[in-house]
Amino acid sequence: MSSLIVFIVIGFILLLILASAIKILNEYERGVIFRLGRLIGTKGPGLILLIPFFDKMQKVSLRVITMDIPPQDIITKDNVTVEVNAVAYFRVMDAAKAVVEIQDYIYGTSQVAQTILRSVLGEYEFDDLLAEREAINERLQKIIDKQTDPWGVKVSMVEIKDVNLPDEMRRAIARQAEAERERRAKVIHADGEFQASKKLSEAAAILDKHPSAIQLRFLGTLTEIAVEKNSTIIFPVPIDLLKAWMNKQTDGKTSKK
Protein backbone atom coordinates (compact mmCIF):
# COMPACT_ATOMS: atom_id res chain seq x y z
CA MET A 1 0.00 0.00 0.00
CA SER A 2 2.77 2.38 0.90
CA SER A 3 4.63 1.57 -2.37
CA LEU A 4 1.46 2.42 -4.36
CA ILE A 5 1.23 5.79 -2.68
CA VAL A 6 4.89 6.41 -3.50
CA PHE A 7 4.31 5.57 -7.18
CA ILE A 8 1.29 7.89 -7.28
CA VAL A 9 3.27 10.73 -5.76
CA ILE A 10 6.18 10.14 -8.15
CA GLY A 11 3.78 10.03 -11.12
CA PHE A 12 2.10 13.24 -10.04
CA ILE A 13 5.48 14.96 -9.73
CA LEU A 14 6.49 13.73 -13.18
CA LEU A 15 3.23 15.09 -14.63
CA LEU A 16 3.92 18.46 -13.06
CA ILE A 17 7.44 18.47 -14.46
CA LEU A 18 6.17 17.48 -17.90
CA ALA A 19 3.47 20.17 -17.80
CA SER A 20 6.05 22.79 -16.90
CA ALA A 21 8.28 21.62 -19.76
CA ILE A 22 5.61 21.87 -22.46
CA LYS A 23 4.37 25.28 -23.58
CA ILE A 24 2.09 26.25 -26.43
CA LEU A 25 2.33 29.66 -28.03
CA ASN A 26 -0.25 31.28 -30.28
CA GLU A 27 0.56 32.59 -33.76
CA TYR A 28 0.93 36.15 -32.47
CA GLU A 29 3.11 35.20 -29.47
CA ARG A 30 6.81 34.59 -29.05
CA GLY A 31 8.63 33.07 -26.09
CA VAL A 32 11.90 34.59 -24.86
CA ILE A 33 13.88 31.70 -23.31
CA PHE A 34 16.35 32.12 -20.45
CA ARG A 35 18.52 29.20 -19.31
CA LEU A 36 20.05 29.65 -15.90
CA GLY A 37 19.52 33.38 -16.32
CA ARG A 38 21.15 33.64 -19.73
CA LEU A 39 19.24 34.53 -22.90
CA ILE A 40 19.36 31.62 -25.33
CA GLY A 41 16.89 32.86 -27.95
CA THR A 42 13.29 33.30 -29.00
CA LYS A 43 10.90 30.49 -29.88
CA GLY A 44 7.39 30.13 -31.21
CA PRO A 45 4.71 29.88 -32.28
CA GLY A 46 3.46 26.33 -31.59
CA LEU A 47 4.74 23.68 -29.19
CA ILE A 48 7.75 24.66 -27.07
CA LEU A 49 9.81 22.23 -24.94
CA LEU A 50 11.70 23.60 -21.94
CA ILE A 51 14.17 22.01 -19.60
CA PRO A 52 12.45 21.96 -16.19
CA PHE A 53 14.14 23.98 -13.45
CA PHE A 54 16.71 25.32 -15.93
CA ASP A 55 14.67 27.16 -18.54
CA LYS A 56 12.36 30.09 -17.99
CA MET A 57 10.14 31.55 -20.68
CA GLN A 58 8.54 35.00 -20.95
CA LYS A 59 5.77 35.45 -23.51
CA VAL A 60 5.59 38.57 -25.67
CA SER A 61 2.69 39.54 -27.94
CA LEU A 62 3.51 40.75 -31.44
CA ARG A 63 0.09 42.29 -32.11
CA VAL A 64 -0.36 46.03 -32.67
CA ILE A 65 -1.03 47.85 -29.41
CA THR A 66 -3.28 50.92 -29.34
CA MET A 67 -2.20 53.29 -26.59
CA ASP A 68 -3.93 56.49 -25.54
CA ILE A 69 -1.48 59.25 -24.68
CA PRO A 70 -2.96 61.11 -21.67
CA PRO A 71 -3.85 64.81 -22.12
CA GLN A 72 -0.79 67.04 -21.89
CA ASP A 73 -0.74 70.74 -20.99
CA ILE A 74 1.30 72.44 -23.70
CA ILE A 75 2.41 76.06 -24.14
CA THR A 76 2.72 76.82 -27.85
CA LYS A 77 5.36 79.05 -29.41
CA ASP A 78 2.98 82.04 -29.30
CA ASN A 79 2.24 81.45 -25.57
CA VAL A 80 -1.17 79.81 -25.95
CA THR A 81 -1.91 77.14 -23.34
CA VAL A 82 -3.69 74.11 -24.79
CA GLU A 83 -4.46 70.58 -23.68
CA VAL A 84 -3.62 67.93 -26.27
CA ASN A 85 -4.16 64.19 -26.22
CA ALA A 86 -3.14 61.66 -28.85
CA VAL A 87 -3.11 57.96 -29.70
CA ALA A 88 -0.13 55.82 -30.70
CA TYR A 89 -0.02 52.50 -32.54
CA PHE A 90 3.01 50.27 -32.04
CA ARG A 91 4.10 46.63 -31.96
CA VAL A 92 7.06 44.54 -30.84
CA MET A 93 9.39 43.63 -33.69
CA ASP A 94 12.13 42.00 -31.59
CA ALA A 95 10.76 40.10 -28.59
CA ALA A 96 14.20 39.52 -27.03
CA LYS A 97 15.02 43.26 -26.99
CA ALA A 98 11.57 44.10 -25.60
CA VAL A 99 12.29 41.87 -22.61
CA VAL A 100 16.01 42.41 -22.09
CA GLU A 101 16.51 46.10 -22.94
CA ILE A 102 13.63 47.56 -20.90
CA GLN A 103 11.63 46.46 -17.89
CA ASP A 104 8.18 47.39 -19.28
CA TYR A 105 8.17 48.39 -22.95
CA ILE A 106 4.51 49.52 -22.90
CA TYR A 107 5.07 51.89 -19.97
CA GLY A 108 8.34 53.08 -21.46
CA THR A 109 6.74 53.84 -24.83
CA SER A 110 3.96 55.75 -23.07
CA GLN A 111 6.42 57.93 -21.16
CA VAL A 112 8.50 58.65 -24.25
CA ALA A 113 5.37 59.56 -26.22
CA GLN A 114 4.18 62.01 -23.53
CA THR A 115 7.57 63.71 -23.27
CA ILE A 116 8.05 64.07 -27.01
CA LEU A 117 4.45 65.25 -27.48
CA ARG A 118 5.07 68.17 -25.09
CA SER A 119 8.45 69.11 -26.53
CA VAL A 120 7.48 68.91 -30.22
CA LEU A 121 4.13 70.69 -30.00
CA GLY A 122 5.73 73.48 -27.99
CA GLU A 123 7.73 74.40 -31.09
CA TYR A 124 4.59 75.29 -33.09
CA GLU A 125 2.31 78.30 -32.98
CA PHE A 126 -1.35 77.67 -32.20
CA ASP A 127 -2.59 78.24 -35.77
CA ASP A 128 0.06 75.87 -37.16
CA LEU A 129 -0.93 73.29 -34.55
CA LEU A 130 -4.39 73.16 -36.12
CA ALA A 131 -3.44 73.62 -39.76
CA GLU A 132 -0.41 71.29 -39.98
CA ARG A 133 -1.72 68.36 -37.98
CA GLU A 134 -0.79 65.75 -40.58
CA ALA A 135 2.83 66.91 -40.77
CA ILE A 136 3.03 67.07 -36.96
CA ASN A 137 1.68 63.51 -36.67
CA GLU A 138 4.35 62.27 -39.08
CA ARG A 139 7.09 64.05 -37.19
CA LEU A 140 5.91 62.66 -33.84
CA GLN A 141 5.88 59.14 -35.27
CA LYS A 142 9.45 59.38 -36.54
CA ILE A 143 10.85 60.82 -33.31
CA ILE A 144 9.08 58.36 -31.00
CA ASP A 145 9.98 55.41 -33.24
CA LYS A 146 13.63 56.43 -33.12
CA GLN A 147 13.54 56.44 -29.31
CA THR A 148 11.85 53.03 -29.02
CA ASP A 149 13.88 51.27 -31.71
CA PRO A 150 16.59 50.04 -29.24
CA TRP A 151 13.79 48.23 -27.37
CA GLY A 152 12.65 46.34 -30.47
CA VAL A 153 9.43 48.38 -30.62
CA LYS A 154 8.13 49.84 -33.89
CA VAL A 155 5.82 52.87 -33.66
CA SER A 156 3.75 52.81 -36.85
CA MET A 157 1.48 55.82 -36.33
CA VAL A 158 0.78 58.70 -33.95
CA GLU A 159 -2.41 60.77 -34.27
CA ILE A 160 -3.37 63.93 -32.37
CA LYS A 161 -6.97 63.42 -31.23
CA ASP A 162 -8.14 66.61 -29.51
CA VAL A 163 -6.81 70.11 -28.94
CA ASN A 164 -8.70 71.68 -26.02
CA LEU A 165 -8.55 75.39 -25.25
CA PRO A 166 -9.29 77.28 -22.03
CA ASP A 167 -12.68 79.02 -21.95
CA GLU A 168 -11.22 82.53 -22.19
CA MET A 169 -9.19 81.50 -25.25
CA ARG A 170 -12.29 80.06 -26.89
CA ARG A 171 -14.14 83.32 -26.35
CA ALA A 172 -11.24 85.30 -27.81
CA ILE A 173 -11.14 83.09 -30.90
CA ALA A 174 -14.92 83.40 -31.27
CA ARG A 175 -14.63 87.21 -31.14
CA GLN A 176 -11.85 87.12 -33.68
CA ALA A 177 -13.91 84.92 -36.01
CA GLU A 178 -16.92 87.22 -35.63
CA ALA A 179 -14.81 90.28 -36.41
CA GLU A 180 -13.44 88.55 -39.48
CA ARG A 181 -16.97 87.71 -40.69
CA GLU A 182 -18.05 91.34 -40.16
CA ARG A 183 -15.02 92.57 -42.08
CA ARG A 184 -15.83 90.29 -45.01
CA ALA A 185 -19.48 91.37 -44.95
CA LYS A 186 -18.48 95.05 -45.07
CA VAL A 187 -16.07 94.42 -47.92
CA ILE A 188 -18.73 92.56 -49.88
CA HIS A 189 -21.28 95.30 -49.19
CA ALA A 190 -18.84 98.03 -50.26
CA ASP A 191 -17.97 96.10 -53.40
CA GLY A 192 -21.69 95.77 -54.20
CA GLU A 193 -22.23 99.50 -53.69
CA PHE A 194 -19.31 100.26 -55.97
CA GLN A 195 -20.63 98.01 -58.72
CA ALA A 196 -24.16 99.42 -58.33
CA SER A 197 -22.91 103.00 -58.53
CA LYS A 198 -20.90 102.11 -61.61
CA LYS A 199 -23.97 100.64 -63.31
CA LEU A 200 -26.10 103.63 -62.30
CA SER A 201 -23.50 105.97 -63.76
CA GLU A 202 -23.58 104.06 -67.04
CA ALA A 203 -27.40 104.10 -67.05
CA ALA A 204 -27.47 107.86 -66.38
CA ALA A 205 -25.12 108.44 -69.31
CA ILE A 206 -27.40 106.45 -71.61
CA LEU A 207 -30.56 108.23 -70.41
CA ASP A 208 -28.86 111.59 -70.87
CA LYS A 209 -28.28 110.81 -74.54
CA HIS A 210 -31.90 109.67 -75.07
CA PRO A 211 -34.43 111.95 -73.25
CA SER A 212 -37.36 109.81 -74.43
CA ALA A 213 -35.93 106.93 -72.49
CA ILE A 214 -36.33 108.98 -69.31
CA GLN A 215 -40.03 109.40 -70.04
CA LEU A 216 -40.45 105.66 -70.64
CA ARG A 217 -38.65 104.93 -67.40
CA PHE A 218 -40.92 107.44 -65.64
CA LEU A 219 -44.05 105.73 -67.00
CA GLY A 220 -42.70 102.32 -66.07
CA THR A 221 -42.17 103.47 -62.50
CA LEU A 222 -45.76 104.73 -62.37
CA THR A 223 -46.97 101.34 -63.53
CA GLU A 224 -45.10 99.60 -60.76
CA ILE A 225 -46.47 102.01 -58.13
CA ALA A 226 -50.02 101.65 -59.41
CA VAL A 227 -50.04 97.94 -58.54
CA GLU A 228 -51.12 98.91 -55.03
CA LYS A 229 -54.83 99.73 -55.46
CA ASN A 230 -55.15 101.56 -52.16
CA SER A 231 -52.43 104.05 -53.06
CA THR A 232 -53.10 107.65 -54.11
CA ILE A 233 -50.42 108.90 -56.45
CA ILE A 234 -49.66 112.55 -57.07
CA PHE A 235 -46.95 113.18 -59.59
CA PRO A 236 -45.76 116.11 -61.72
CA VAL A 237 -46.25 115.90 -65.46
CA PRO A 238 -43.00 116.51 -67.28
CA ILE A 239 -43.10 119.43 -69.70
CA ASP A 240 -41.57 117.25 -72.36
CA LEU A 241 -44.75 115.18 -72.48
CA LEU A 242 -46.81 118.31 -73.25
CA LYS A 243 -44.49 119.83 -75.80
CA ALA A 244 -46.15 118.05 -78.73
CA TRP A 245 -49.64 119.25 -77.68
CA MET A 246 -48.43 122.81 -77.03
CA ASN A 247 -46.68 122.96 -80.38
CA LYS A 248 -49.88 121.77 -82.11
CA GLN A 249 -51.93 124.45 -80.39
CA THR A 250 -49.45 127.14 -81.37
CA ASP A 251 -49.41 126.01 -84.99
CA GLY A 252 -53.26 126.08 -85.07
CA LYS A 253 -53.46 129.67 -83.85
CA THR A 254 -50.88 130.78 -86.34
CA SER A 255 -52.77 129.23 -89.26
CA LYS A 256 -56.05 130.99 -88.23
CA LYS A 257 -54.40 134.33 -88.32
C-alpha positions in Angstrom: 0.0 0.0 0.0 2.8 2.4 0.9 4.6 1.6 -2.4 1.5 2.4 -4.4 1.2 5.8 -2.7 4.9 6.4 -3.5 4.3 5.6 -7.2 1.3 7.9 -7.3 3.3 10.7 -5.8 6.2 10.1 -8.1 3.8 10.0 -11.1 2.1 13.2 -10.0 5.5 15.0 -9.7 6.5 13.7 -13.2 3.2 15.1 -14.6 3.9 18.5 -13.1 7.4 18.5 -14.5 6.2 17.5 -17.9 3.5 20.2 -17.8 6.0 22.8 -16.9 8.3 21.6 -19.8 5.6 21.9 -22.5 4.4 25.3 -23.6 2.1 26.2 -26.4 2.3 29.7 -28.0 -0.3 31.3 -30.3 0.6 32.6 -33.8 0.9 36.2 -32.5 3.1 35.2 -29.5 6.8 34.6 -29.1 8.6 33.1 -26.1 11.9 34.6 -24.9 13.9 31.7 -23.3 16.3 32.1 -20.4 18.5 29.2 -19.3 20.1 29.7 -15.9 19.5 33.4 -16.3 21.1 33.6 -19.7 19.2 34.5 -22.9 19.4 31.6 -25.3 16.9 32.9 -28.0 13.3 33.3 -29.0 10.9 30.5 -29.9 7.4 30.1 -31.2 4.7 29.9 -32.3 3.5 26.3 -31.6 4.7 23.7 -29.2 7.7 24.7 -27.1 9.8 22.2 -24.9 11.7 23.6 -21.9 14.2 22.0 -19.6 12.4 22.0 -16.2 14.1 24.0 -13.4 16.7 25.3 -15.9 14.7 27.2 -18.5 12.4 30.1 -18.0 10.1 31.6 -20.7 8.5 35.0 -21.0 5.8 35.4 -23.5 5.6 38.6 -25.7 2.7 39.5 -27.9 3.5 40.8 -31.4 0.1 42.3 -32.1 -0.4 46.0 -32.7 -1.0 47.9 -29.4 -3.3 50.9 -29.3 -2.2 53.3 -26.6 -3.9 56.5 -25.5 -1.5 59.2 -24.7 -3.0 61.1 -21.7 -3.9 64.8 -22.1 -0.8 67.0 -21.9 -0.7 70.7 -21.0 1.3 72.4 -23.7 2.4 76.1 -24.1 2.7 76.8 -27.9 5.4 79.1 -29.4 3.0 82.0 -29.3 2.2 81.5 -25.6 -1.2 79.8 -25.9 -1.9 77.1 -23.3 -3.7 74.1 -24.8 -4.5 70.6 -23.7 -3.6 67.9 -26.3 -4.2 64.2 -26.2 -3.1 61.7 -28.8 -3.1 58.0 -29.7 -0.1 55.8 -30.7 0.0 52.5 -32.5 3.0 50.3 -32.0 4.1 46.6 -32.0 7.1 44.5 -30.8 9.4 43.6 -33.7 12.1 42.0 -31.6 10.8 40.1 -28.6 14.2 39.5 -27.0 15.0 43.3 -27.0 11.6 44.1 -25.6 12.3 41.9 -22.6 16.0 42.4 -22.1 16.5 46.1 -22.9 13.6 47.6 -20.9 11.6 46.5 -17.9 8.2 47.4 -19.3 8.2 48.4 -23.0 4.5 49.5 -22.9 5.1 51.9 -20.0 8.3 53.1 -21.5 6.7 53.8 -24.8 4.0 55.7 -23.1 6.4 57.9 -21.2 8.5 58.7 -24.2 5.4 59.6 -26.2 4.2 62.0 -23.5 7.6 63.7 -23.3 8.0 64.1 -27.0 4.5 65.3 -27.5 5.1 68.2 -25.1 8.4 69.1 -26.5 7.5 68.9 -30.2 4.1 70.7 -30.0 5.7 73.5 -28.0 7.7 74.4 -31.1 4.6 75.3 -33.1 2.3 78.3 -33.0 -1.4 77.7 -32.2 -2.6 78.2 -35.8 0.1 75.9 -37.2 -0.9 73.3 -34.6 -4.4 73.2 -36.1 -3.4 73.6 -39.8 -0.4 71.3 -40.0 -1.7 68.4 -38.0 -0.8 65.8 -40.6 2.8 66.9 -40.8 3.0 67.1 -37.0 1.7 63.5 -36.7 4.3 62.3 -39.1 7.1 64.1 -37.2 5.9 62.7 -33.8 5.9 59.1 -35.3 9.4 59.4 -36.5 10.9 60.8 -33.3 9.1 58.4 -31.0 10.0 55.4 -33.2 13.6 56.4 -33.1 13.5 56.4 -29.3 11.8 53.0 -29.0 13.9 51.3 -31.7 16.6 50.0 -29.2 13.8 48.2 -27.4 12.7 46.3 -30.5 9.4 48.4 -30.6 8.1 49.8 -33.9 5.8 52.9 -33.7 3.8 52.8 -36.9 1.5 55.8 -36.3 0.8 58.7 -33.9 -2.4 60.8 -34.3 -3.4 63.9 -32.4 -7.0 63.4 -31.2 -8.1 66.6 -29.5 -6.8 70.1 -28.9 -8.7 71.7 -26.0 -8.6 75.4 -25.3 -9.3 77.3 -22.0 -12.7 79.0 -21.9 -11.2 82.5 -22.2 -9.2 81.5 -25.2 -12.3 80.1 -26.9 -14.1 83.3 -26.4 -11.2 85.3 -27.8 -11.1 83.1 -30.9 -14.9 83.4 -31.3 -14.6 87.2 -31.1 -11.8 87.1 -33.7 -13.9 84.9 -36.0 -16.9 87.2 -35.6 -14.8 90.3 -36.4 -13.4 88.5 -39.5 -17.0 87.7 -40.7 -18.1 91.3 -40.2 -15.0 92.6 -42.1 -15.8 90.3 -45.0 -19.5 91.4 -45.0 -18.5 95.0 -45.1 -16.1 94.4 -47.9 -18.7 92.6 -49.9 -21.3 95.3 -49.2 -18.8 98.0 -50.3 -18.0 96.1 -53.4 -21.7 95.8 -54.2 -22.2 99.5 -53.7 -19.3 100.3 -56.0 -20.6 98.0 -58.7 -24.2 99.4 -58.3 -22.9 103.0 -58.5 -20.9 102.1 -61.6 -24.0 100.6 -63.3 -26.1 103.6 -62.3 -23.5 106.0 -63.8 -23.6 104.1 -67.0 -27.4 104.1 -67.1 -27.5 107.9 -66.4 -25.1 108.4 -69.3 -27.4 106.5 -71.6 -30.6 108.2 -70.4 -28.9 111.6 -70.9 -28.3 110.8 -74.5 -31.9 109.7 -75.1 -34.4 111.9 -73.3 -37.4 109.8 -74.4 -35.9 106.9 -72.5 -36.3 109.0 -69.3 -40.0 109.4 -70.0 -40.4 105.7 -70.6 -38.6 104.9 -67.4 -40.9 107.4 -65.6 -44.1 105.7 -67.0 -42.7 102.3 -66.1 -42.2 103.5 -62.5 -45.8 104.7 -62.4 -47.0 101.3 -63.5 -45.1 99.6 -60.8 -46.5 102.0 -58.1 -50.0 101.7 -59.4 -50.0 97.9 -58.5 -51.1 98.9 -55.0 -54.8 99.7 -55.5 -55.2 101.6 -52.2 -52.4 104.1 -53.1 -53.1 107.7 -54.1 -50.4 108.9 -56.4 -49.7 112.6 -57.1 -46.9 113.2 -59.6 -45.8 116.1 -61.7 -46.3 115.9 -65.5 -43.0 116.5 -67.3 -43.1 119.4 -69.7 -41.6 117.2 -72.4 -44.8 115.2 -72.5 -46.8 118.3 -73.3 -44.5 119.8 -75.8 -46.2 118.1 -78.7 -49.6 119.2 -77.7 -48.4 122.8 -77.0 -46.7 123.0 -80.4 -49.9 121.8 -82.1 -51.9 124.5 -80.4 -49.4 127.1 -81.4 -49.4 126.0 -85.0 -53.3 126.1 -85.1 -53.5 129.7 -83.8 -50.9 130.8 -86.3 -52.8 129.2 -89.3 -56.0 131.0 -88.2 -54.4 134.3 -88.3 
